[in-house]
Amino acid sequence: MAKPGQIPYADAIHAIALGKEWSGGGSLKWIVKGPEGFPDHHKCRANISINGVIQEGYFVDIFHKKSTIDGIPDKVSIALIVNSARILALDENGPSQHANTVGKGHPFYQQIADHPHLHVPTAESSAGYAEPLKRTSIEDLWQVFLDRANINNAPPFNFPQKDSQMDLL
């Protein structure tokens, strides 16, 4: 039985392997969320279709928070959500680490995965195991995520636009 917020391993692998189409429009549509610290963070949620039908319970969630420190990348999380479970996710959060406490038998089990990294399901858990990725642009990481999630026809990654109210300060 899967834990809350998780789905069985076989279901997660099957959902990732399915060919999927982006149904969220021609660009990422960001919504300002906050006020949880400075700067505000943004979220985007997009529908996914399979065989031309938008799937209930399948979507991509994207989080963005601008870095306020020179040389530190923005915080970005991109996740494939299936039936309320985060089954595949790419996280970029600057210089921080993720400890792999699950994934026995996988190459990075009980190792530290720096950011950026890609969360993938394992037989032990559909959450908690991450593979380190080469540091590159968010636009390139977006493509890595889309390829691994088998999502076609997604728009290029676009960052949230500056809040016009903030421009007045």
N, CA, C and O atoms as a DFTB+ gen file, in Angstrom:
676 C
 N C O
     1  1       0.843      -1.183       0.000
     2  2       0.000       0.000       0.000
     3  2       0.882       1.239       0.000
     4  3       1.843       1.327       0.765
     5  1       0.554       2.186      -0.856
     6  2       1.332       3.419      -0.958
     7  2       1.002       4.358       0.193
     8  3      -0.121       4.370       0.697
     9  1       1.997       5.147       0.603
    10  2       1.803       6.145       1.648
    11  2       0.986       7.306       1.094
    12  3       0.907       7.472      -0.123
    13  1       0.369       8.120       1.971
    14  2      -0.352       9.299       1.478
    15  2       0.569      10.175       0.622
    16  3       1.728      10.391       0.975
    17  1       0.059      10.668      -0.484
    18  2       0.857      11.479      -1.393
    19  2       1.754      10.672      -2.302
    20  3       2.567      11.242      -3.030
    21  1       1.625       9.349      -2.276
    22  2       2.418       8.487      -3.133
    23  2       1.488       7.510      -3.841
    24  3       0.350       7.300      -3.421
    25  1       1.985       6.923      -4.909
    26  2       1.248       5.870      -5.600
    27  2       2.165       4.665      -5.725
    28  3       3.381       4.813      -5.602
    29  1       1.623       3.480      -5.964
    30  2       2.483       2.302      -6.109
    31  2       3.527       2.492      -7.221
    32  3       3.278       3.160      -8.225
    33  1       4.693       1.887      -7.009
    34  2       5.818       2.002      -7.933
    35  2       5.416       1.667      -9.366
    36  3       5.731       2.425     -10.284
    37  1       4.735       0.558      -9.571
    38  2       4.342       0.148     -10.928
    39  2       3.452       1.202     -11.578
    40  3       3.575       1.459     -12.776
    41  1       2.563       1.810     -10.806
    42  2       1.696       2.859     -11.346
    43  2       2.502       4.109     -11.711
    44  3       2.244       4.746     -12.732
    45  1       3.475       4.450     -10.871
    46  2       4.319       5.617     -11.145
    47  2       5.133       5.410     -12.417
    48  3       5.195       6.297     -13.269
    49  1       5.755       4.242     -12.547
    50  2       6.566       3.951     -13.737
    51  2       5.690       3.949     -14.987
    52  3       6.086       4.476     -16.026
    53  1       4.515       3.365     -14.889
    54  2       3.590       3.339     -16.021
    55  2       3.181       4.764     -16.415
    56  3       3.163       5.096     -17.600
    57  1       2.857       5.593     -15.441
    58  2       2.425       6.966     -15.722
    59  2       3.548       7.778     -16.372
    60  3       3.296       8.586     -17.266
    61  1       4.771       7.564     -15.927
    62  2       5.906       8.282     -16.528
    63  2       6.123       7.811     -17.961
    64  3       6.395       8.624     -18.844
    65  1       6.006       6.522     -18.199
    66  2       6.279       5.950     -19.525
    67  2       5.235       6.332     -20.568
    68  3       5.532       6.348     -21.763
    69  1       4.019       6.638     -20.131
    70  2       2.978       7.014     -21.092
    71  2       3.384       8.252     -21.886
    72  3       3.926       9.203     -21.321
    73  1       3.124       8.244     -23.193
    74  2       3.328       9.435     -24.003
    75  2       2.275      10.476     -23.624
    76  3       1.078      10.189     -23.620
    77  1       2.734      11.677     -23.308
    78  2       1.826      12.726     -22.848
    79  2       2.015      13.983     -23.690
    80  3       3.094      14.229     -24.228
    81  1       0.959      14.766     -23.794
    82  2       0.999      16.039     -24.513
    83  2       0.703      17.173     -23.540
    84  3      -0.144      17.044     -22.656
    85  1       1.397      18.259     -23.710
    86  2       1.151      19.473     -22.931
    87  2      -0.191      20.051     -23.356
    88  3      -0.435      20.232     -24.549
    89  1      -1.051      20.339     -22.410
    90  2      -2.356      20.940     -22.702
    91  2      -2.543      22.232     -21.931
    92  3      -3.670      22.663     -21.687
    93  1      -1.440      22.844     -21.550
    94  2      -1.494      24.043     -20.723
    95  2      -1.328      25.342     -21.471
    96  3      -1.059      26.371     -20.851
    97  1      -1.481      25.334     -22.794
    98  2      -1.362      26.570     -23.560
    99  2       0.031      26.778     -24.121
   100  3       0.928      25.954     -23.943
   101  1       0.187      27.910     -24.808
   102  2       1.415      28.200     -25.534
   103  2       2.531      28.808     -24.720
   104  3       3.631      29.007     -25.237
   105  1       2.274      29.111     -23.445
   106  2       3.328      29.610     -22.559
   107  2       2.962      29.253     -21.127
   108  3       1.813      28.934     -20.822
   109  1       3.962      29.312     -20.256
   110  2       3.699      29.055     -18.848
   111  2       2.927      30.247     -18.285
   112  3       3.331      31.397     -18.457
   113  1       1.829      29.965     -17.621
   114  2       0.986      31.013     -17.052
   115  2       1.195      31.041     -15.542
   116  3       0.681      30.195     -14.810
   117  1       1.952      32.022     -15.101
   118  2       2.360      32.121     -13.705
   119  2       1.326      32.862     -12.874
   120  3       0.698      33.816     -13.333
   121  1       1.165      32.401     -11.643
   122  2       0.303      33.063     -10.668
   123  2       1.184      33.429      -9.479
   124  3       1.936      32.593      -8.977
   125  1       1.090      34.682      -9.030
   126  2       1.853      35.123      -7.864
   127  2       1.239      34.502      -6.622
   128  3       0.029      34.583      -6.407
   129  1       2.068      33.891      -5.817
   130  2       1.645      33.335      -4.529
   131  2       2.427      34.050      -3.444
   132  3       3.557      34.478      -3.678
   133  1       1.874      34.179      -2.323
   134  2       2.598      34.828      -1.238
   135  2       1.615      35.218      -0.173
   136  3       0.479      34.748      -0.228
   137  1       1.941      36.002       0.748
   138  2       3.266      36.609       0.958
   139  2       4.114      35.760       1.887
   140  3       4.128      36.004       3.093
   141  1       4.809      34.788       1.371
   142  2       5.654      33.906       2.174
   143  2       7.110      34.290       1.963
   144  3       7.866      33.576       1.304
   145  1       7.484      35.405       2.521
   146  2       8.857      35.861       2.394
   147  2       9.049      36.745       1.170
   148  3       8.120      36.986       0.399
   149  1      10.250      37.210       1.017
   150  2      10.594      38.066      -0.108
   151  2      11.669      37.364      -0.908
   152  3      12.559      36.769      -0.301
   153  1      11.646      37.392      -2.191
   154  2      10.560      37.915      -3.021
   155  2       9.378      36.947      -3.073
   156  3       9.465      35.801      -2.632
   157  1       8.270      37.449      -3.627
   158  2       7.112      36.573      -3.813
   159  2       7.520      35.381      -4.669
   160  3       8.464      35.450      -5.456
   161  1       6.795      34.304      -4.497
   162  2       7.044      33.166      -5.368
   163  2       5.870      33.019      -6.342
   164  3       4.790      33.572      -6.134
   165  1       6.118      32.265      -7.399
   166  2       5.126      32.078      -8.459
   167  2       4.890      30.591      -8.666
   168  3       5.784      29.769      -8.465
   169  1       3.672      30.263      -9.071
   170  2       3.330      28.878      -9.392
   171  2       2.626      28.831     -10.732
   172  3       1.985      29.788     -11.164
   173  1       2.768      27.685     -11.370
   174  2       2.103      27.421     -12.642
   175  2       1.632      25.975     -12.598
   176  3       2.369      25.089     -12.163
   177  1       0.415      25.738     -13.043
   178  2      -0.102      24.365     -13.136
   179  2      -0.668      24.199     -14.540
   180  3      -1.423      25.043     -15.024
   181  1      -0.289      23.092     -15.190
   182  2      -0.740      22.842     -16.554
   183  2      -1.296      21.434     -16.688
   184  3      -0.772      20.485     -16.105
   185  1      -2.353      21.317     -17.458
   186  2      -2.963      20.018     -17.734
   187  2      -2.119      19.212     -18.703
   188  3      -1.338      19.755     -19.484
   189  1      -2.297      17.906     -18.632
   190  2      -1.617      16.952     -19.506
   191  2      -2.691      16.109     -20.188
   192  3      -3.692      15.739     -19.575
   193  1      -2.465      15.816     -21.458
   194  2      -3.408      14.935     -22.157
   195  2      -2.690      13.664     -22.606
   196  3      -1.485      13.654     -22.857
   197  1      -3.475      12.600     -22.695
   198  2      -2.995      11.320     -23.197
   199  2      -3.977      10.888     -24.278
   200  3      -5.184      10.824     -24.045
   201  1      -3.444      10.592     -25.469
   202  2      -4.285      10.238     -26.619
   203  2      -5.351      11.297     -26.882
   204  3      -6.493      10.978     -27.214
   205  1      -4.958      12.561     -26.729
   206  2      -5.856      13.670     -27.041
   207  2      -6.890      13.989     -25.979
   208  3      -7.741      14.852     -26.200
   209  1      -6.848      13.325     -24.835
   210  2      -7.831      13.554     -23.776
   211  2      -7.116      14.075     -22.533
   212  3      -6.193      13.438     -22.025
   213  1      -7.553      15.250     -22.044
   214  2      -6.977      15.780     -20.810
   215  2      -7.305      14.817     -19.680
   216  3      -8.454      14.416     -19.493
   217  1      -6.272      14.457     -18.934
   218  2      -6.402      13.445     -17.892
   219  2      -6.657      14.079     -16.533
   220  3      -5.883      14.923     -16.080
   221  1      -7.737      13.674     -15.890
   222  2      -7.990      14.118     -14.531
   223  2      -6.904      13.526     -13.636
   224  3      -6.603      12.335     -13.717
   225  1      -6.329      14.353     -12.798
   226  2      -5.302      13.887     -11.870
   227  2      -3.888      13.914     -12.417
   228  3      -2.947      13.625     -11.677
   229  1      -3.700      14.256     -13.705
   230  2      -2.371      14.380     -14.313
   231  2      -2.115      15.850     -14.611
   232  3      -2.893      16.481     -15.326
   233  1      -1.041      16.395     -14.076
   234  2      -0.671      17.762     -14.429
   235  2       0.785      18.015     -14.075
   236  3       1.429      17.206     -13.409
   237  1       1.281      19.138     -14.527
   238  2       2.632      19.582     -14.199
   239  2       2.494      20.792     -13.286
   240  3       1.778      21.742     -13.604
   241  1       3.175      20.752     -12.161
   242  2       3.246      21.870     -11.219
   243  2       4.641      22.469     -11.298
   244  3       5.637      21.746     -11.278
   245  1       4.709      23.788     -11.386
   246  2       6.004      24.466     -11.440
   247  2       6.015      25.564     -10.378
   248  3       5.047      26.309     -10.230
   249  1       7.112      25.651      -9.649
   250  2       7.311      26.658      -8.614
   251  2       8.543      27.466      -8.996
   252  3       9.526      26.906      -9.483
   253  1       8.498      28.785      -8.779
   254  2       9.659      29.636      -9.039
   255  2       9.759      30.708      -7.969
   256  3       8.770      31.350      -7.615
   257  1      10.971      30.891      -7.459
   258  2      11.251      31.997      -6.551
   259  2      12.602      32.564      -6.943
   260  3      13.610      31.857      -6.954
   261  1      12.608      33.831      -7.259
   262  2      13.817      34.516      -7.710
   263  2      14.865      34.525      -6.604
   264  3      14.553      34.779      -5.440
   265  1      16.100      34.246      -6.975
   266  2      17.204      34.318      -6.016
   267  2      17.541      35.781      -5.759
   268  3      17.524      36.605      -6.673
   269  1      17.844      36.089      -4.515
   270  2      18.253      37.451      -4.165
   271  2      19.765      37.528      -3.939
   272  3      20.279      38.570      -3.532
   273  1      20.478      36.427      -4.203
   274  2      21.921      36.371      -3.987
   275  2      22.618      36.170      -5.327
   276  3      22.338      35.209      -6.044
   277  1      23.524      37.080      -5.659
   278  2      24.277      36.969      -6.911
   279  2      24.988      35.623      -6.992
   280  3      25.608      35.178      -6.026
   281  1      24.891      34.979      -8.152
   282  2      25.573      33.721      -8.390
   283  2      24.809      32.495      -7.914
   284  3      25.223      31.369      -8.188
   285  1      23.704      32.691      -7.209
   286  2      22.883      31.568      -6.738
   287  2      21.665      31.469      -7.660
   288  3      20.955      32.455      -7.854
   289  1      21.422      30.286      -8.226
   290  2      20.288      30.151      -9.149
   291  2      18.948      30.361      -8.441
   292  3      18.829      30.183      -7.229
   293  1      17.962      30.739      -9.221
   294  2      16.602      30.832      -8.715
   295  2      16.162      29.465      -8.221
   296  3      16.655      28.438      -8.690
   297  1      15.222      29.454      -7.263
   298  2      14.642      28.193      -6.809
   299  2      13.536      27.825      -7.784
   300  3      12.591      28.587      -7.991
   301  1      13.669      26.639      -8.383
   302  2      12.684      26.149      -9.347
   303  2      12.411      24.681      -9.034
   304  3      13.331      23.894      -8.808
   305  1      11.142      24.338      -9.026
   306  2      10.740      22.947      -8.874
   307  2       9.700      22.650      -9.946
   308  3       8.721      23.382     -10.091
   309  1       9.915      21.579     -10.690
   310  2       9.007      21.167     -11.759
   311  2       8.599      19.731     -11.453
   312  3       9.456      18.857     -11.323
   313  1       7.299      19.484     -11.338
   314  2       6.864      18.156     -10.921
   315  2       5.748      17.630     -11.797
   316  3       4.826      18.358     -12.165
   317  1       5.846      16.343     -12.128
   318  2       4.743      15.618     -12.755
   319  2       3.920      15.041     -11.613
   320  3       4.411      14.232     -10.825
   321  1       2.674      15.460     -11.533
   322  2       1.764      15.017     -10.484
   323  2       0.764      14.052     -11.106
   324  3       0.159      14.343     -12.138
   325  1       0.601      12.900     -10.462
   326  2      -0.377      11.909     -10.905
   327  2      -1.154      11.451      -9.672
   328  3      -0.584      10.928      -8.715
   329  1      -2.452      11.660      -9.721
   330  2      -3.326      11.261      -8.605
   331  2      -2.792      11.752      -7.262
   332  3      -2.688      10.989      -6.301
   333  1      -2.458      13.038      -7.216
   334  2      -1.985      13.737      -6.012
   335  2      -0.584      13.331      -5.563
   336  3      -0.155      13.731      -4.481
   337  1       0.137      12.552      -6.358
   338  2       1.494      12.124      -6.003
   339  2       2.512      12.789      -6.924
   340  3       2.310      12.853      -8.137
   341  1       3.587      13.275      -6.354
   342  2       4.702      13.871      -7.087
   343  2       5.598      12.711      -7.521
   344  3       6.425      12.234      -6.744
   345  1       5.426      12.254      -8.779
   346  2       6.113      11.021      -9.190
   347  2       7.427      11.254      -9.923
   348  3       8.271      10.359      -9.980
   349  1       7.607      12.436     -10.479
   350  2       8.861      12.789     -11.147
   351  2       9.024      14.281     -10.934
   352  3       8.097      15.048     -11.193
   353  1      10.191      14.704     -10.466
   354  2      10.355      16.125     -10.183
   355  2      11.798      16.545     -10.379
   356  3      12.731      15.798     -10.084
   357  1      11.958      17.746     -10.878
   358  2      13.273      18.335     -11.044
   359  2      13.349      19.537     -10.116
   360  3      12.507      20.433     -10.179
   361  1      14.358      19.554      -9.258
   362  2      14.534      20.648      -8.298
   363  2      15.866      21.332      -8.528
   364  3      16.903      20.681      -8.649
   365  1      15.823      22.651      -8.585
   366  2      17.024      23.490      -8.616
   367  2      16.872      24.469      -7.458
   368  3      15.868      25.174      -7.357
   369  1      17.860      24.506      -6.601
   370  2      17.740      25.343      -5.407
   371  2      19.092      25.883      -4.991
   372  3      19.331      26.103      -3.803
   373  1      19.976      26.098      -5.945
   374  2      21.285      26.603      -5.589
   375  2      22.100      25.567      -4.835
   376  3      21.861      24.367      -4.972
   377  1      23.054      26.019      -4.045
   378  2      23.958      25.079      -3.369
   379  2      23.326      24.497      -2.104
   380  3      23.525      25.014      -1.005
   381  1      22.579      23.439      -2.270
   382  2      22.021      22.714      -1.127
   383  2      22.029      21.243      -1.489
   384  3      22.399      20.878      -2.605
   385  1      21.629      20.405      -0.567
   386  2      21.789      18.972      -0.791
   387  2      20.534      18.199      -0.433
   388  3      19.712      18.639       0.371
   389  1      20.408      17.030      -1.054
   390  2      19.322      16.100      -0.783
   391  2      19.960      14.747      -0.443
   392  3      20.791      14.244      -1.199
   393  1      19.574      14.165       0.684
   394  2      20.091      12.858       1.078
   395  2      19.135      11.769       0.603
   396  3      17.936      11.825       0.879
   397  1      19.660      10.790      -0.105
   398  2      18.856       9.668      -0.601
   399  2      18.747       8.590       0.468
   400  3      19.667       7.795       0.662
   401  1      17.620       8.574       1.152
   402  2      17.396       7.578       2.197
   403  2      16.622       6.372       1.672
   404  3      16.469       5.378       2.382
   405  1      16.138       6.449       0.445
   406  2      15.475       5.324      -0.216
   407  2      16.182       5.070      -1.538
   408  3      17.000       5.877      -1.979
   409  1      15.860       3.940      -2.169
   410  2      16.454       3.622      -3.463
   411  2      17.535       2.569      -3.388
   412  3      18.481       2.586      -4.175
   413  1      17.402       1.656      -2.450
   414  2      18.387       0.574      -2.307
   415  2      18.620      -0.089      -3.670
   416  3      17.677      -0.462      -4.367
   417  1      19.901      -0.226      -4.029
   418  2      20.265      -0.831      -5.304
   419  2      20.441       0.180      -6.431
   420  3      20.935      -0.172      -7.502
   421  1      20.044       1.431      -6.206
   422  2      20.225       2.475      -7.222
   423  2      21.583       3.150      -7.024
   424  3      22.129       3.126      -5.921
   425  1      22.130       3.751      -8.078
   426  2      23.504       4.265      -8.017
   427  2      23.758       5.339      -6.955
   428  3      24.890       5.468      -6.487
   429  1      22.750       6.108      -6.563
   430  2      22.976       7.209      -5.625
   431  2      22.335       6.952      -4.256
   432  3      22.132       7.880      -3.473
   433  1      22.020       5.684      -3.981
   434  2      21.448       5.314      -2.688
   435  2      22.415       5.674      -1.562
   436  3      23.610       5.392      -1.653
   437  1      21.906       6.288      -0.516
   438  2      22.652       6.743       0.659
   439  2      23.755       7.728       0.305
   440  3      24.754       7.843       1.015
   441  1      23.563       8.432      -0.795
   442  2      24.503       9.484      -1.174
   443  2      23.771      10.824      -1.150
   444  3      22.546      10.891      -1.057
   445  1      24.553      11.862      -1.235
   446  2      24.019      13.217      -1.279
   447  2      23.910      13.634      -2.746
   448  3      24.857      13.493      -3.519
   449  1      22.739      14.147      -3.109
   450  2      22.532      14.674      -4.469
   451  2      22.420      16.191      -4.370
   452  3      21.442      16.719      -3.839
   453  1      23.413      16.872      -4.877
   454  2      23.392      18.334      -4.894
   455  2      22.311      18.795      -5.859
   456  3      21.752      17.983      -6.597
   457  1      22.015      20.067      -5.862
   458  2      21.082      20.626      -6.837
   459  2      21.866      21.030      -8.070
   460  3      23.032      21.409      -7.952
   461  1      21.270      20.964      -9.239
   462  2      19.941      20.433      -9.521
   463  2      19.927      18.915      -9.430
   464  3      20.957      18.254      -9.561
   465  1      18.726      18.378      -9.201
   466  2      18.570      16.929      -9.194
   467  2      17.167      16.552      -9.656
   468  3      16.245      17.367      -9.660
   469  1      17.044      15.278     -10.046
   470  2      15.781      14.757     -10.555
   471  2      15.290      13.663      -9.616
   472  3      15.974      12.662      -9.404
   473  1      14.099      13.860      -9.055
   474  2      13.467      12.842      -8.210
   475  2      12.782      11.817      -9.107
   476  3      12.012      12.170     -10.000
   477  1      13.073      10.551      -8.858
   478  2      12.459       9.455      -9.608
   479  2      11.921       8.429      -8.618
   480  3      12.440       8.306      -7.509
   481  1      10.884       7.691      -9.011
   482  2      10.369       6.664      -8.103
   483  2      11.300       5.461      -8.027
   484  3      12.019       5.146      -8.975
   485  1      11.268       4.805      -6.883
   486  2      11.980       3.539      -6.699
   487  2      10.963       2.533      -6.166
   488  3       9.857       2.910      -5.778
   489  1      11.330       1.279      -6.148
   490  2      10.411       0.255      -5.639
   491  2      10.068       0.501      -4.173
   492  3       8.971       0.163      -3.728
   493  1      11.001       1.089      -3.419
   494  2      10.766       1.386      -1.999
   495  2       9.771       2.511      -1.790
   496  3       8.966       2.474      -0.860
   497  1       9.828       3.516      -2.659
   498  2       9.026       4.714      -2.452
   499  2       8.939       5.500      -3.753
   500  3       9.904       5.574      -4.512
   501  1       7.777       6.083      -3.998
   502  2       7.660       6.922      -5.195
   503  2       8.201       8.323      -4.931
   504  3       8.135       9.184      -5.808
   505  1       8.733       8.560      -3.737
   506  2       9.333       9.857      -3.414
   507  2      10.569       9.634      -2.550
   508  3      10.642       8.666      -1.793
   509  1      11.530      10.528      -2.670
   510  2      12.678      10.490      -1.774
   511  2      14.006      10.127      -2.391
   512  3      15.035      10.239      -1.725
   513  1      14.026       9.688      -3.663
   514  2      15.286       9.341      -4.315
   515  2      15.561      10.352      -5.423
   516  3      14.698      10.613      -6.261
   517  1      16.767      10.921      -5.424
   518  2      17.124      11.932      -6.416
   519  2      18.442      11.599      -7.097
   520  3      19.391      11.130      -6.469
   521  1      18.472      11.854      -8.402
   522  2      19.684      11.694      -9.205
   523  2      20.256      13.081      -9.469
   524  3      19.538      13.959      -9.948
   525  1      21.547      13.298      -9.165
   526  2      22.123      14.618      -9.439
   527  2      22.182      14.889     -10.938
   528  3      22.367      13.976     -11.743
   529  1      22.025      16.149     -11.291
   530  2      22.116      16.587     -12.684
   531  2      23.226      17.624     -12.811
   532  3      23.605      18.275     -11.838
   533  1      23.726      17.759     -14.005
   534  2      24.741      18.775     -14.302
   535  2      24.095      20.154     -14.205
   536  3      22.990      20.364     -14.705
   537  1      24.777      21.075     -13.569
   538  2      24.263      22.439     -13.462
   539  2      24.246      23.061     -14.852
   540  3      25.254      23.082     -15.559
   541  1      23.079      23.564     -15.221
   542  2      22.885      24.188     -16.524
   543  2      21.745      25.186     -16.391
   544  3      21.252      25.414     -15.287
   545  1      21.327      25.771     -17.474
   546  2      20.266      26.779     -17.435
   547  2      18.921      26.132     -17.098
   548  3      18.720      24.939     -17.323
   549  1      18.015      26.927     -16.562
   550  2      16.662      26.446     -16.269
   551  2      15.990      25.980     -17.560
   552  3      15.246      24.999     -17.558
   553  1      16.249      26.672     -18.641
   554  2      15.656      26.272     -19.919
   555  2      16.107      24.875     -20.329
   556  3      15.306      24.092     -20.839
   557  1      17.372      24.559     -20.112
   558  2      17.872      23.213     -20.413
   559  2      17.319      22.179     -19.433
   560  3      16.991      21.061     -19.830
   561  1      17.216      22.548     -18.155
   562  2      16.643      21.635     -17.162
   563  2      15.179      21.351     -17.467
   564  3      14.710      20.232     -17.262
   565  1      14.459      22.346     -17.953
   566  2      13.068      22.184     -18.371
   567  2      12.976      21.082     -19.430
   568  3      12.095      20.224     -19.366
   569  1      13.882      21.111     -20.391
   570  2      13.868      20.107     -21.451
   571  2      14.219      18.723     -20.907
   572  3      13.645      17.725     -21.343
   573  1      15.153      18.654     -19.963
   574  2      15.483      17.371     -19.317
   575  2      14.225      16.809     -18.658
   576  3      13.909      15.631     -18.822
   577  1      13.506      17.655     -17.912
   578  2      12.283      17.202     -17.252
   579  2      11.262      16.702     -18.277
   580  3      10.708      15.613     -18.120
   581  1      11.014      17.481     -19.309
   582  2      10.020      17.092     -20.317
   583  2      10.382      15.765     -20.972
   584  3       9.515      14.918     -21.189
   585  1      11.660      15.585     -21.286
   586  2      12.106      14.333     -21.901
   587  2      11.893      13.147     -20.960
   588  3      11.364      12.115     -21.373
   589  1      12.299      13.289     -19.709
   590  2      12.155      12.192     -18.748
   591  2      10.693      11.905     -18.418
   592  3      10.336      10.766     -18.116
   593  1       9.840      12.939     -18.475
   594  2       8.413      12.765     -18.161
   595  2       7.607      12.336     -19.388
   596  3       6.411      12.067     -19.276
   597  1       8.250      12.269     -20.556
   598  2       7.572      11.916     -21.810
   599  2       6.430      12.869     -22.136
   600  3       5.328      12.447     -22.487
   601  1       6.715      14.163     -22.013
   602  2       5.728      15.200     -22.326
   603  2       6.179      15.915     -23.590
   604  3       7.287      16.447     -23.652
   605  1       5.319      15.923     -24.587
   606  2       5.607      16.565     -25.867
   607  2       4.820      17.860     -26.006
   608  3       3.818      18.080     -25.326
   609  1       5.303      18.706     -26.903
   610  2       4.634      19.953     -27.307
   611  2       4.458      20.963     -26.186
   612  3       3.509      21.748     -26.197
   613  1       5.364      20.948     -25.221
   614  2       5.346      21.968     -24.171
   615  2       6.002      23.236     -24.704
   616  3       6.873      23.171     -25.572
   617  1       5.586      24.385     -24.188
   618  2       6.224      25.631     -24.622
   619  2       7.620      25.752     -24.033
   620  3       7.966      25.022     -23.103
   621  1       8.421      26.660     -24.561
   622  2       9.718      26.918     -23.935
   623  2       9.490      27.447     -22.514
   624  3       8.440      28.013     -22.208
   625  1      10.485      27.253     -21.664
   626  2      10.375      27.777     -20.301
   627  2      10.425      29.290     -20.358
   628  3      11.312      29.862     -20.992
   629  1       9.485      29.938     -19.703
   630  2       9.528      31.390     -19.556
   631  2       9.414      31.723     -18.075
   632  3       8.620      31.122     -17.351
   633  1      10.206      32.676     -17.639
   634  2      10.174      33.102     -16.251
   635  2       8.977      34.017     -16.015
   636  3       8.483      34.651     -16.947
   637  1       8.510      34.084     -14.765
   638  2       7.421      35.023     -14.449
   639  2       7.857      36.453     -14.770
   640  3       9.024      36.815     -14.619
   641  1       6.906      37.240     -15.208
   642  2       7.183      38.649     -15.483
   643  2       7.261      39.410     -14.174
   644  3       6.634      39.027     -13.185
   645  1       8.028      40.483     -14.169
   646  2       8.108      41.312     -12.974
   647  2       6.719      41.846     -12.639
   648  3       5.933      42.193     -13.521
   649  1       6.447      41.901     -11.360
   650  2       5.178      42.470     -10.884
   651  2       5.214      43.972     -11.115
   652  3       6.107      44.664     -10.626
   653  1       4.225      44.476     -11.874
   654  2       4.222      45.901     -12.205
   655  2       4.143      46.772     -10.958
   656  3       4.658      47.890     -10.970
   657  1       3.510      46.297      -9.870
   658  2       3.449      47.057      -8.641
   659  2       4.848      47.211      -8.035
   660  3       5.170      48.266      -7.488
   661  1       5.670      46.181      -8.126
   662  2       7.032      46.252      -7.585
   663  2       7.872      47.236      -8.374
   664  3       8.796      47.836      -7.826
   665  1       7.567      47.415      -9.659
   666  2       8.323      48.343     -10.477
   667  2       8.152      49.778      -9.989
   668  3       8.998      50.628     -10.269
   669  1       7.075      50.060      -9.268
   670  2       6.791      51.407      -8.802
   671  2       7.609      51.772      -7.561
   672  3       7.721      52.952      -7.230
   673  1       8.177      50.791      -6.875
   674  2       8.921      51.067      -5.632
   675  2      10.291      51.625      -5.910
   676  3      11.043      51.910      -4.978
